[in-house]
Amino acid sequence: MALPLRRRLPVLPLLLLAAGGLRAAERSSSSAMEELATEKEAEESHRQDSVSLLTFILLLTLTILTIWLFKHRRVRFLHETGLAMIYGLIVGVILRYGTPSTSGRDKPISCSQEDRLFTTLLVNVSGKFFEYTLKGEISPGKIHNVEQNDMLRKVTFDPEVFFNILLPPIIFHAGYSLKKRHFFRNLGSILAYAFLGTAVSCFIIGNLMYGVVKLMKLVGQLSDKFYYTDCLLFGAIISATDPVTVLAIFNELHADVDLYALLFGESVLNDAVAIVLSSSIVAYQPTGENTHAFDAAAFFKSVGVFLGIFSGSFMMGAVTGVVTALVTKFTKLHCFPLLETALFFLMSWSTFLLAEACGFTGVVAVLFCGITQAHYTYNNLSVESRSRTKQLFEVLHFLAENFIFSYMGLALFTFQKHIFSPVFIIGAFIAIFLGRAAHIYPLSFLLNLGRRHKISWNFQHMMMFSGLRGAMAFALAIRDTATYSHQMMFSTTLLIVFFTVWIVGGGTTPMLSWLNIRVGVDPDQDPPPTNDSFQVLQGDGPDSERRNRTQQESAWLFRLWYSFDHNYLKPILTHSGPPLTTTLPSWCGLIARCLTSPQVYDNQEQLREEDSDFILNDGDLTVTYGDTTITANGSSGPHTATTSLDGKRTKSSSEEALERDLGAADHEVTSRGTRLVFPLEDNA
């Protein structure tokens, strides 16, 4: 029998509540499943991150062991950087073709209402908001070829990793380990090759490549836009030389020190010039409709940007080094070597980041910071900190450089936007050869007009041959691969680096033999002296003779500021140099006593540091003219010497000879306690 209606009404709310509870349970279960899936995905991502880092560590480990084997067997046809690239290629092939696709969840979503790009995108999925970041543009023809392998995505690093983490120790080590003696002896030539030569090479390569691009357009091999400014940018990128392979072989074989100094100095400053030059080209923005046409105002603006960025970066690096020197001098940090080393490391690395944050170039800043730290701060460090900082940055430089070269080999197979054009690649090799030739030979001819020791033809041929491309060119090329032209430039740069490191680097030893360049040279050995009747000797023994020769042959630009640096900056910033009480005016006595370190008064022998190659002190000065020797303390005699039992030379003296030969003092310049002897003939 049917129940009355009033008895059945409460059943409906119960059914509704049950249905609602069931849906809530389903949502709760679904949410729990989503959270579980998210946790599993995060765990899988963490595992892949660990595997990718482990892959690079194993690559470096294998490279180190093989380097030991090569050194043990005296194998020189392949350098460690080329070896790292080969191992990177092998791992890249395994990751590309040996690992299965692990994700197929990418689904294109149309956003036709928007007419611009967003770097960050919030997507509403069933009431939940998810954040996505922009990785780059994909051409319509490659929309279905997007990488579906999560492992390959993991081993593809953000380009900023190279600039902010890997490049600073490489560039800083170059400045911190600079051999100042041979560097400053060839400073004028090095500056000419680095600044003027890099600019010449950039414009020659850029203009030749623009002709290649026009040819590609005529034959129908250019599928997108490629502007003249893009060609100039490629010229700046590829002008960054990195003859690490050649220099390593030079160092191992003890090749000619002047040739080593020219190549090393050029490569160090060349990297800085190339990166500032590329920034200036990017800043070139003509007014009007055609933003890629030539505009004189935009050109001079780019020149101003170049000068402003370079000078600002230089000042920032030098100031950071000076601040570090002052901190280490006027504090007791040397009592705590660990804290001293940590502060030195952080101040040096922060120079790069500070310059980048201020809109300058970190490469230039950290390079000159390294030179300043080596010149000033190093003298204030404790013995333990000196050893630690040298070894720390040497290890970081070695690991970072080999990591980059390993990644180059890996990137050939993991990078998803390669564009290889045979015409562009062949044209690039020809343009690089012609640009290097126009860089080396004309400048060497001009420099030889003013050099005391000429840059010989075999040196010029070796410098021409040694124009390898490496880490800096790769880092500049990979930093921006958003457009068609930049992707083609990156792919071509990668092939050029492979060729120069393997072929040119491997041919260094045969080329040295073919050009008859001397090897097995003592780094402290100098060329044989000339037959000039006027010579200047400093002190006694071969070390004094070597120091004087460096002073005579140092570039005039260096000699102009060294007296000021030795008499004022060194005493202020370090524990070495003459006391400021002897170099500053008498009315500055209080300031001089406050700024002069007590160690300067206690130990005057600190003047004889490695930088003293460039100075001649009154107590050590000996002038030789003809057959007569004149010393600064008033003694003179024939230019004959006897050796005592303790190894020191003794000379005869004559008051009449001193008065007769004082006319030779026309070649001397006295500057408050320090006498600099200028050569009869300047170097470039």
C-alpha positions as CSV (number, residue, x, y, z in Angstrom):
1,M,0.0,0.0,0.0
2,A,1.3,3.5,-1.0
3,L,2.5,5.7,1.8
4,P,0.9,9.1,2.2
5,L,2.6,12.0,0.4
6,R,3.7,13.7,3.6
7,R,5.6,10.5,4.6
8,R,7.6,10.3,1.3
9,L,8.8,14.0,1.1
10,P,11.8,13.7,3.4
11,V,13.3,11.0,1.1
12,L,14.2,13.6,-1.6
13,P,16.6,15.7,0.5
14,L,18.3,12.5,1.6
15,L,18.9,11.4,-2.0
16,L,20.2,14.9,-2.9
17,L,22.5,14.8,0.1
18,A,23.8,11.4,-0.9
19,A,24.4,12.5,-4.5
20,G,26.2,15.6,-3.3
21,G,28.3,13.6,-1.0
22,L,29.2,11.1,-3.7
23,R,30.3,14.0,-6.0
24,A,32.3,15.5,-3.2
25,A,34.0,12.1,-2.6
26,E,34.7,11.8,-6.3
27,R,36.2,15.3,-6.4
28,S,38.2,14.6,-3.3
29,S,39.5,11.3,-4.8
30,S,40.2,13.1,-8.1
31,S,42.1,15.8,-6.2
32,A,44.1,13.2,-4.3
33,M,45.0,11.5,-7.6
34,E,46.1,14.8,-9.1
35,E,48.3,15.6,-6.1
36,L,49.8,12.1,-6.2
37,A,50.5,12.5,-10.0
38,T,52.0,15.9,-9.3
39,E,54.3,14.5,-6.6
40,K,55.4,11.7,-8.9
41,E,56.1,14.1,-11.7
42,A,58.2,16.3,-9.3
43,E,60.1,13.3,-8.1
44,E,60.7,12.2,-11.7
45,S,61.9,15.7,-12.6
46,H,64.3,15.7,-9.6
47,R,65.7,12.3,-10.7
48,Q,66.2,13.6,-14.2
49,D,68.0,16.7,-12.9
50,S,70.3,14.5,-10.9
51,V,71.0,12.3,-13.9
52,S,71.8,15.3,-16.2
53,L,74.3,16.7,-13.7
54,L,75.8,13.3,-13.1
55,T,76.2,13.0,-16.8
56,F,78.4,16.1,-17.0
57,I,80.3,15.1,-13.9
58,L,81.1,11.7,-15.5
59,L,82.1,13.5,-18.7
60,L,84.6,15.7,-16.8
61,T,85.9,12.7,-14.8
62,L,86.4,10.7,-18.0
63,T,88.1,13.8,-19.6
64,I,90.5,14.2,-16.7
65,L,91.5,10.5,-16.8
66,T,92.1,10.6,-20.5
67,I,94.1,13.9,-20.1
68,W,96.4,12.1,-17.7
69,L,96.8,9.2,-20.2
70,F,97.7,11.7,-23.0
71,K,100.2,13.6,-20.8
72,H,101.7,10.3,-19.7
73,R,102.1,9.1,-23.3
74,R,103.1,12.7,-24.5
75,V,100.2,12.8,-27.0
76,R,99.9,16.4,-28.4
77,F,97.7,16.0,-31.5
78,L,94.5,16.5,-29.4
79,H,94.0,18.9,-26.5
80,E,91.9,18.3,-23.5
81,T,89.2,20.7,-24.8
82,G,88.9,18.8,-28.1
83,L,88.7,15.6,-26.0
84,A,85.9,17.0,-23.9
85,M,84.0,17.9,-27.1
86,I,84.4,14.3,-28.4
87,Y,83.0,12.9,-25.2
88,G,80.1,15.4,-25.4
89,L,79.3,14.3,-28.9
90,I,79.2,10.7,-27.9
91,V,76.9,11.4,-25.0
92,G,74.7,13.6,-27.2
93,V,74.3,10.8,-29.7
94,I,73.3,8.4,-26.9
95,L,70.8,10.8,-25.5
96,R,69.3,11.7,-28.9
97,Y,68.9,8.2,-30.3
98,G,69.2,5.9,-27.4
99,T,66.6,7.2,-25.0
100,P,62.9,6.9,-25.6
101,S,60.4,9.8,-25.6
102,T,59.0,10.2,-22.1
103,S,56.3,12.8,-22.6
104,G,53.6,13.4,-25.2
105,R,51.4,15.8,-23.3
106,D,52.2,19.0,-25.2
107,K,49.1,20.4,-26.8
108,P,49.0,23.6,-28.8
109,I,46.4,26.1,-27.6
110,S,45.3,29.0,-29.8
111,C,45.3,32.5,-28.3
112,S,44.2,34.5,-31.3
113,Q,42.9,37.4,-29.2
114,E,46.4,38.4,-28.2
115,D,48.8,40.2,-30.6
116,R,52.0,40.1,-28.5
117,L,54.1,37.7,-26.6
118,F,54.0,37.2,-22.8
119,T,57.0,36.0,-20.9
120,T,54.8,34.6,-18.2
121,L,51.4,33.0,-18.8
122,L,48.7,32.0,-16.2
123,V,46.4,29.3,-17.5
124,N,43.0,28.5,-15.8
125,V,42.4,24.8,-15.9
126,S,39.1,23.8,-14.2
127,G,39.4,26.6,-11.6
128,K,43.1,25.9,-11.0
129,F,45.7,28.4,-12.2
130,F,49.1,27.2,-13.6
131,E,52.1,29.4,-14.5
132,Y,54.1,28.9,-17.7
133,T,57.2,30.7,-18.9
134,L,58.2,31.5,-22.4
135,K,61.0,29.4,-23.9
136,G,61.1,30.7,-27.4
137,E,59.3,30.8,-30.7
138,I,58.7,27.7,-32.8
139,S,58.2,28.0,-36.5
140,P,54.9,26.6,-37.9
141,G,56.7,23.9,-39.9
142,K,58.3,22.5,-36.7
143,I,55.2,22.5,-34.4
144,H,55.0,18.7,-34.5
145,N,58.8,18.3,-34.0
146,V,58.9,19.8,-30.5
147,E,61.2,17.8,-28.2
148,Q,59.2,15.1,-26.4
149,N,62.2,13.7,-24.5
150,D,62.3,15.1,-21.0
151,M,66.0,14.0,-20.5
152,L,67.1,16.1,-23.5
153,R,65.2,19.0,-22.2
154,K,67.0,18.7,-18.9
155,V,70.5,18.7,-20.4
156,T,69.7,21.9,-22.4
157,F,70.9,24.7,-20.1
158,D,69.7,28.2,-19.9
159,P,72.3,30.4,-21.7
160,E,72.5,32.7,-18.6
161,V,74.2,29.7,-16.8
162,F,77.2,30.2,-19.0
163,F,77.4,33.9,-18.5
164,N,76.7,34.1,-14.8
165,I,78.3,30.9,-13.5
166,L,80.8,29.4,-16.0
167,L,82.4,32.4,-17.7
168,P,83.5,34.5,-14.6
169,P,86.1,32.0,-13.3
170,I,87.5,31.5,-16.8
171,I,87.9,35.3,-17.4
172,F,89.1,36.1,-13.8
173,H,91.7,33.4,-14.0
174,A,93.1,34.9,-17.2
175,G,93.6,38.2,-15.5
176,Y,94.7,36.8,-12.1
177,S,97.4,34.5,-13.7
178,L,98.7,37.1,-16.1
179,K,102.4,37.0,-16.6
180,K,103.0,40.8,-16.2
181,R,106.6,40.8,-17.3
182,H,106.1,39.6,-20.9
183,F,102.6,41.1,-21.1
184,F,103.7,44.7,-20.4
185,R,106.8,44.3,-22.6
186,N,104.4,43.8,-25.5
187,L,101.5,45.9,-24.2
188,G,101.3,48.3,-27.2
189,S,101.2,45.4,-29.7
190,I,98.6,43.5,-27.6
191,L,96.3,46.5,-27.4
192,A,96.6,47.1,-31.1
193,Y,95.7,43.5,-31.9
194,A,92.9,43.3,-29.4
195,F,91.1,46.6,-30.1
196,L,91.9,47.7,-33.6
197,G,92.4,44.2,-34.9
198,T,89.1,42.9,-33.5
199,A,87.2,45.8,-34.9
200,V,88.8,45.3,-38.4
201,S,88.1,41.6,-38.2
202,C,84.4,42.2,-37.2
203,F,83.7,44.6,-40.0
204,I,85.4,42.5,-42.7
205,I,83.7,39.3,-41.6
206,G,80.3,41.1,-41.3
207,N,80.5,42.7,-44.8
208,L,81.7,39.4,-46.4
209,M,78.9,37.5,-44.7
210,Y,76.4,40.1,-45.9
211,G,77.5,39.3,-49.5
212,V,77.0,35.6,-48.7
213,V,73.5,36.3,-47.4
214,K,72.7,38.2,-50.6
215,L,74.0,35.2,-52.6
216,M,71.8,32.8,-50.5
217,K,68.8,35.0,-51.3
218,L,69.5,34.8,-55.0
219,V,69.8,31.0,-55.1
220,G,66.7,30.6,-52.9
221,Q,68.4,29.2,-49.8
222,L,67.3,32.0,-47.4
223,S,63.9,31.2,-45.9
224,D,63.6,34.2,-43.5
225,K,65.0,37.6,-42.8
226,F,68.8,38.1,-42.4
227,Y,69.8,41.8,-41.9
228,Y,73.1,43.6,-42.3
229,T,73.2,44.2,-38.5
230,D,72.9,40.4,-38.0
231,C,76.0,39.9,-40.2
232,L,77.9,42.5,-38.2
233,L,76.8,40.7,-35.0
234,F,78.1,37.4,-36.4
235,G,81.4,39.2,-37.2
236,A,81.7,40.4,-33.6
237,I,80.8,36.9,-32.1
238,I,83.2,35.0,-34.3
239,S,86.0,37.5,-33.8
240,A,86.3,36.3,-30.2
241,T,89.4,34.1,-30.4
242,D,90.2,31.5,-27.8
243,P,93.6,29.8,-28.6
244,V,93.5,27.7,-25.4
245,T,94.7,24.6,-27.2
246,V,97.6,26.5,-28.9
247,L,98.6,28.2,-25.6
248,A,98.6,24.9,-23.7
249,I,100.9,23.4,-26.2
250,F,103.1,26.5,-26.2
251,N,103.3,26.2,-22.4
252,E,104.1,22.5,-22.5
253,L,106.8,22.9,-25.2
254,H,108.1,26.2,-23.7
255,A,107.7,28.0,-27.0
256,D,109.0,31.6,-27.5
257,V,107.8,33.7,-24.6
258,D,107.1,36.8,-26.7
259,L,104.9,34.8,-29.1
260,Y,103.1,33.3,-26.1
261,A,102.6,36.8,-24.6
262,L,101.2,38.2,-27.9
263,L,98.7,35.4,-28.4
264,F,97.7,35.2,-24.7
265,G,97.3,39.0,-24.3
266,E,95.3,39.3,-27.5
267,S,92.9,36.5,-26.6
268,V,92.4,37.9,-23.1
269,L,91.5,41.5,-24.2
270,N,89.9,40.3,-27.5
271,D,87.1,38.5,-25.6
272,A,86.3,41.7,-23.7
273,V,86.3,43.7,-26.9
274,A,84.2,41.2,-28.8
275,I,81.4,41.1,-26.2
276,V,81.3,44.9,-25.9
277,L,81.3,45.2,-29.7
278,S,78.4,42.8,-29.9
279,S,76.4,44.8,-27.3
280,S,77.1,48.0,-29.3
281,I,75.8,46.3,-32.5
282,V,72.6,45.2,-30.7
283,A,72.2,48.8,-29.5
284,Y,72.3,50.1,-33.1
285,Q,68.7,51.3,-33.7
286,P,68.2,53.7,-36.6
287,T,65.2,56.0,-36.6
288,G,62.6,55.8,-39.3
289,E,60.7,52.9,-40.9
290,N,63.7,50.9,-42.0
291,T,65.3,50.0,-38.6
292,H,68.2,48.1,-40.3
293,A,69.4,50.8,-42.7
294,F,72.5,52.8,-42.1
295,D,72.0,55.9,-39.9
296,A,74.9,58.1,-39.0
297,A,73.4,59.2,-35.7
298,A,72.7,55.6,-34.7
299,F,76.2,54.6,-35.7
300,F,77.8,57.2,-33.5
301,K,75.5,56.3,-30.7
302,S,76.7,52.7,-31.0
303,V,80.3,53.9,-30.8
304,G,79.4,55.9,-27.7
305,V,77.7,52.8,-26.2
306,F,80.9,50.8,-26.9
307,L,83.2,53.4,-25.2
308,G,80.8,53.9,-22.3
309,I,80.3,50.2,-21.6
310,F,84.0,49.4,-21.9
311,S,85.2,52.3,-19.8
312,G,82.4,51.8,-17.2
313,S,83.1,48.0,-17.0
314,F,86.8,48.7,-16.7
315,M,86.3,51.2,-13.9
316,M,83.9,48.9,-12.0
317,G,86.4,46.0,-12.1
318,A,89.3,48.2,-11.1
319,V,87.4,49.8,-8.2
320,T,86.3,46.4,-6.9
321,G,89.9,45.2,-6.9
322,V,91.0,48.4,-5.1
323,V,88.3,48.1,-2.5
324,T,89.3,44.5,-1.9
325,A,93.0,45.6,-1.6
326,L,92.1,48.2,1.0
327,V,90.0,45.8,3.0
328,T,92.7,43.2,3.1
329,K,95.3,45.8,4.0
330,F,93.6,47.7,6.8
331,T,92.0,44.7,8.5
332,K,93.5,41.7,10.3
333,L,91.9,39.2,7.9
334,H,95.3,37.7,7.2
335,C,95.1,36.2,10.6
336,F,92.2,34.1,9.4
337,P,93.1,32.7,5.9
338,L,89.8,30.9,5.4
339,L,87.8,34.2,5.9
340,E,90.4,36.0,3.7
341,T,90.1,33.6,0.9
342,A,86.2,33.5,1.1
343,L,86.1,37.4,0.9
344,F,88.5,37.4,-2.0
345,F,86.4,34.9,-3.9
346,L,83.1,36.6,-3.2
347,M,84.4,40.1,-4.1
348,S,85.9,38.8,-7.3
349,W,82.8,36.9,-8.4
350,S,80.4,39.7,-7.4
351,T,82.2,42.1,-9.8
352,F,80.8,40.2,-12.8
353,L,77.2,40.2,-11.4
354,L,77.5,43.9,-10.3
355,A,78.5,45.0,-13.8
356,E,75.8,43.0,-15.4
357,A,73.2,44.4,-13.0
358,C,74.3,48.0,-13.7
359,G,74.1,47.5,-17.5
360,F,77.8,47.1,-18.1
361,T,79.7,44.0,-19.3
362,G,80.7,41.5,-16.6
363,V,83.4,40.0,-18.8
364,V,85.4,43.2,-19.0
365,A,84.8,44.0,-15.3
366,V,85.9,40.7,-14.0
367,L,89.0,40.6,-16.3
368,F,90.3,43.9,-15.0
369,C,89.3,43.0,-11.5
370,G,91.6,39.9,-11.8
371,I,94.5,42.1,-13.1
372,T,93.9,44.6,-10.2
373,Q,93.7,41.8,-7.6
374,A,96.9,40.2,-8.9
375,H,98.7,43.6,-8.8
376,Y,97.5,44.9,-5.5
377,T,95.4,42.5,-3.3
378,Y,97.7,39.5,-3.8
379,N,100.5,41.4,-2.0
380,N,98.3,41.8,1.1
381,L,97.2,38.2,1.4
382,S,98.7,35.7,3.8
383,V,100.9,32.9,2.4
384,E,98.0,30.4,2.8
385,S,95.5,32.7,1.0
386,R,97.9,33.3,-1.9
387,S,98.2,29.6,-2.5
388,R,94.5,29.0,-2.0
389,T,93.3,31.7,-4.3
390,K,95.7,30.7,-7.1
391,Q,94.7,27.0,-6.8
392,L,91.0,27.7,-6.4
393,F,90.6,29.8,-9.5
394,E,92.8,27.5,-11.5
395,V,90.6,24.5,-10.6
396,L,87.4,26.5,-11.3
397,H,88.8,27.7,-14.7
398,F,89.8,24.1,-15.7
399,L,86.4,22.6,-14.7
400,A,84.3,25.5,-16.2
401,E,86.2,25.5,-19.5
402,N,86.0,21.7,-20.0
403,F,82.3,21.8,-19.0
404,I,81.6,24.3,-21.7
405,F,83.5,22.3,-24.3
406,S,81.7,19.1,-23.3
407,Y,78.4,21.0,-23.6
408,M,79.3,22.1,-27.1
409,G,79.6,18.5,-28.2
410,L,76.3,17.7,-26.4
411,A,74.5,20.8,-27.9
412,L,75.1,19.5,-31.5
413,F,72.5,16.9,-30.8
414,T,70.4,18.3,-28.0
415,F,69.8,21.8,-29.4
416,Q,66.4,21.9,-31.1
417,K,66.8,24.9,-33.4
418,H,69.8,24.1,-35.6
419,I,69.8,25.6,-39.0
420,F,72.7,24.4,-41.2
421,S,73.3,26.2,-44.5
422,P,76.2,24.9,-46.5
423,V,76.6,28.2,-48.4
424,F,76.6,30.2,-45.1
425,I,79.1,27.8,-43.4
426,I,81.6,27.8,-46.3
427,G,81.3,31.6,-46.6
428,A,81.9,31.9,-42.9
429,F,85.1,29.9,-43.0
430,I,86.4,32.0,-45.9
431,A,85.4,35.3,-44.2
432,I,87.2,34.2,-41.0
433,F,90.4,33.4,-42.8
434,L,90.4,36.7,-44.7
435,G,89.4,38.7,-41.5
436,R,92.2,37.1,-39.6
437,A,94.7,37.8,-42.3
438,A,93.6,41.5,-42.5
439,H,93.9,41.6,-38.8
440,I,97.4,40.2,-38.3
441,Y,99.6,41.1,-41.3
442,P,98.8,44.9,-41.8
443,L,98.9,45.6,-38.0
444,S,102.2,43.6,-37.6
445,F,103.7,45.7,-40.4
446,L,102.7,48.9,-38.7
447,L,103.8,47.8,-35.3
448,N,107.2,46.7,-36.6
449,L,107.9,50.3,-37.6
450,G,108.2,51.2,-33.9
451,R,109.2,48.0,-32.2
452,R,112.7,47.3,-31.0
453,H,112.2,43.6,-31.5
454,K,110.3,43.0,-34.6
455,I,107.4,40.6,-35.0
456,S,109.0,38.2,-37.4
457,W,107.2,36.5,-40.4
458,N,107.1,33.1,-38.7
459,F,105.5,34.7,-35.6
460,Q,102.9,36.4,-37.8
461,H,102.1,33.1,-39.6
462,M,101.7,31.4,-36.3
463,M,99.4,34.1,-35.0
464,M,97.4,33.8,-38.2
465,F,97.2,30.0,-37.7
466,S,96.3,30.3,-34.0
467,G,93.0,32.2,-34.3
468,L,90.9,29.4,-32.7
469,R,87.3,30.0,-31.6
470,G,86.1,28.6,-28.4
471,A,84.1,29.2,-25.2
472,M,83.4,33.0,-25.6
473,A,82.2,32.7,-29.2
474,F,79.9,29.8,-28.2
475,A,78.6,31.7,-25.2
476,L,77.8,34.8,-27.2
477,A,76.1,32.8,-30.0
478,I,73.9,30.7,-27.7
479,R,72.8,33.7,-25.6
480,D,70.2,34.7,-28.2
481,T,68.7,32.0,-30.5
482,A,65.2,33.4,-30.9
483,T,65.3,34.3,-34.6
484,Y,66.1,32.5,-37.8
485,S,69.3,34.4,-38.4
486,H,70.6,33.9,-34.8
487,Q,69.9,30.1,-35.0
488,M,71.9,29.9,-38.2
489,M,74.7,31.9,-36.6
490,F,74.8,29.6,-33.6
491,S,74.9,26.4,-35.7
492,T,77.7,27.8,-37.8
493,T,79.6,29.0,-34.8
494,L,79.4,25.5,-33.3
495,L,80.9,23.9,-36.4
496,I,83.7,26.6,-36.6
497,V,84.6,25.8,-33.0
498,F,84.8,22.1,-33.7
499,F,87.0,22.6,-36.7
500,T,89.4,25.1,-35.2
501,V,89.9,23.1,-31.9
502,W,90.4,19.7,-33.6
503,I,92.2,20.6,-36.8
504,V,94.0,23.8,-36.0
505,G,94.7,22.8,-32.4
506,G,96.0,19.4,-33.5
507,G,98.3,21.0,-36.1
508,T,100.0,23.3,-33.7
509,T,103.1,21.2,-33.0
510,P,103.8,20.5,-36.7
511,M,103.3,24.2,-37.5
512,L,105.8,25.2,-34.8
513,S,108.3,22.8,-36.4
514,W,107.6,24.0,-40.0
515,L,107.9,27.7,-39.1
516,N,111.1,27.0,-37.1
517,I,109.8,28.7,-34.0
518,R,112.1,27.9,-31.1
519,V,110.8,25.7,-28.3
520,G,112.3,24.6,-25.0
521,V,112.9,28.2,-24.1
522,D,113.3,29.3,-20.5
523,P,110.5,31.7,-19.7
524,D,113.0,34.1,-18.0
525,Q,115.4,33.9,-21.0
526,D,115.6,37.1,-23.1
527,P,116.7,37.6,-26.7
528,P,120.4,38.3,-27.1
529,P,121.4,41.9,-26.3
530,T,121.9,44.3,-29.1
531,N,125.3,46.0,-29.9
532,D,124.3,49.4,-28.5
533,S,127.1,51.2,-26.7
534,F,124.8,52.3,-23.9
535,Q,123.5,49.6,-21.6
536,V,121.9,49.8,-18.1
537,L,122.4,47.0,-15.6
538,Q,120.5,46.7,-12.3
539,G,122.1,45.1,-9.4
540,D,124.1,41.9,-9.7
541,G,123.6,38.6,-11.5
542,P,121.3,37.4,-14.2
543,D,118.1,38.3,-12.3
544,S,119.1,41.9,-12.2
545,E,120.0,41.9,-15.9
546,R,116.6,40.3,-16.7
547,R,114.7,42.9,-14.7
548,N,116.5,45.8,-16.4
549,R,115.9,44.3,-19.9
550,T,112.2,44.2,-19.1
551,Q,112.2,47.8,-18.0
552,Q,114.0,48.8,-21.2
553,E,111.6,46.9,-23.4
554,S,108.3,47.6,-21.7
555,A,105.9,49.5,-23.8
556,W,106.0,53.2,-23.4
557,L,102.3,53.3,-22.4
558,F,103.2,51.2,-19.3
559,R,106.2,53.3,-18.4
560,L,104.1,56.4,-18.4
561,W,102.1,55.3,-15.4
562,Y,104.3,52.9,-13.6
563,S,106.3,55.6,-11.7
564,F,103.0,57.0,-10.3
565,D,101.8,53.5,-9.4
566,H,105.0,52.5,-7.7
567,N,105.4,55.7,-5.7
568,Y,101.8,56.3,-4.7
569,L,99.3,53.5,-5.4
570,K,101.4,50.6,-4.3
571,P,102.1,52.2,-0.8
572,I,98.5,53.1,-0.4
573,L,96.9,49.8,-1.4
574,T,99.5,47.3,-0.4
575,H,102.3,46.5,2.2
576,S,105.0,47.2,-0.4
577,G,106.5,50.1,-2.2
578,P,108.5,53.1,-0.8
579,P,107.0,54.8,2.3
580,L,104.6,57.6,1.4
581,T,106.6,59.9,3.7
582,T,109.4,59.9,1.1
583,T,107.2,60.4,-2.0
584,L,104.4,62.8,-0.8
585,P,105.1,66.4,-0.1
586,S,106.1,67.3,3.5
587,W,102.8,68.9,4.3
588,C,101.0,65.6,3.7
589,G,103.1,63.9,6.4
590,L,100.1,63.0,8.6
591,I,98.2,61.4,5.7
592,A,101.4,59.6,4.6
593,R,102.0,58.1,8.0
594,C,98.4,56.9,8.3
595,L,98.3,55.3,4.8
596,T,101.7,53.7,4.9
597,S,101.8,50.2,6.2
598,P,104.2,49.5,9.1
599,Q,105.6,46.6,7.1
600,V,107.1,49.0,4.6
601,Y,109.3,50.5,7.3
602,D,110.2,47.1,8.8
603,N,111.1,45.3,5.6
604,Q,112.3,47.3,2.6
605,E,113.1,44.1,0.8
606,Q,109.4,43.8,-0.1
607,L,110.2,46.2,-2.9
608,R,111.8,43.3,-4.7
609,E,108.5,41.5,-5.5
610,E,107.8,40.1,-8.9
611,D,106.6,43.5,-10.2
612,S,110.0,45.0,-9.5
613,D,111.0,43.8,-13.0
614,F,109.8,47.2,-14.2
615,I,111.6,49.6,-11.7
616,L,115.2,50.6,-11.0
617,N,116.1,51.8,-7.5
618,D,118.8,54.2,-6.8
619,G,120.7,51.7,-4.7
620,D,120.7,49.2,-7.5
621,L,121.4,51.4,-10.5
622,T,124.4,50.8,-12.6
623,V,125.1,52.7,-15.8
624,T,127.5,51.2,-18.4
625,Y,128.9,53.5,-21.0
626,G,131.7,52.1,-23.2
627,D,134.2,50.4,-20.9
628,T,133.3,52.3,-17.7
629,T,130.7,51.4,-15.1
630,I,129.0,54.0,-12.9
631,T,126.9,53.1,-9.9
632,A,124.3,55.3,-8.2
633,N,126.3,55.5,-5.0
634,G,129.2,57.3,-6.7
635,S,131.5,54.5,-7.6
636,S,132.7,53.8,-11.1
637,G,135.3,51.8,-13.0
638,P,136.0,49.7,-16.0
639,H,133.2,47.4,-17.2
640,T,134.9,44.3,-15.7
641,A,133.6,42.3,-12.8
642,T,135.0,39.7,-10.5
643,T,133.0,37.2,-8.6
644,S,133.5,36.8,-4.8
645,L,133.0,33.7,-2.8
646,D,129.4,34.6,-2.0
647,G,128.5,34.9,-5.7
648,K,128.3,38.7,-5.8
649,R,130.2,40.8,-8.4
650,T,132.7,43.5,-7.3
651,K,133.9,46.3,-9.5
652,S,136.9,48.8,-9.3
653,S,136.1,52.5,-8.8
654,S,137.6,55.8,-9.8
655,E,136.4,59.3,-8.9
656,E,137.8,60.8,-12.1
657,A,135.8,58.3,-14.2
658,L,132.7,59.2,-12.4
659,E,133.1,62.9,-13.1
660,R,134.0,62.2,-16.7
661,D,131.0,60.0,-17.5
662,L,128.2,61.7,-15.7
663,G,127.1,63.0,-19.1
664,A,125.3,59.7,-19.6
665,A,122.8,60.9,-17.1
666,D,120.8,62.5,-19.9
667,H,119.1,59.2,-20.3
668,E,117.9,59.2,-16.7
669,V,114.7,60.5,-15.2
670,T,114.6,60.8,-11.4
671,S,111.2,60.6,-9.6
672,R,111.4,60.9,-5.8
673,G,113.6,58.1,-4.7
674,T,113.1,55.9,-7.8
675,R,115.1,56.2,-11.0
676,L,113.5,55.0,-14.2
677,V,115.9,54.3,-17.1
678,F,114.2,54.8,-20.5
679,P,115.5,52.9,-23.5
680,L,117.1,54.6,-26.5
681,E,114.3,53.2,-28.7
682,D,110.7,52.7,-27.9
683,N,108.6,49.6,-28.4
684,A,105.1,49.6,-29.7
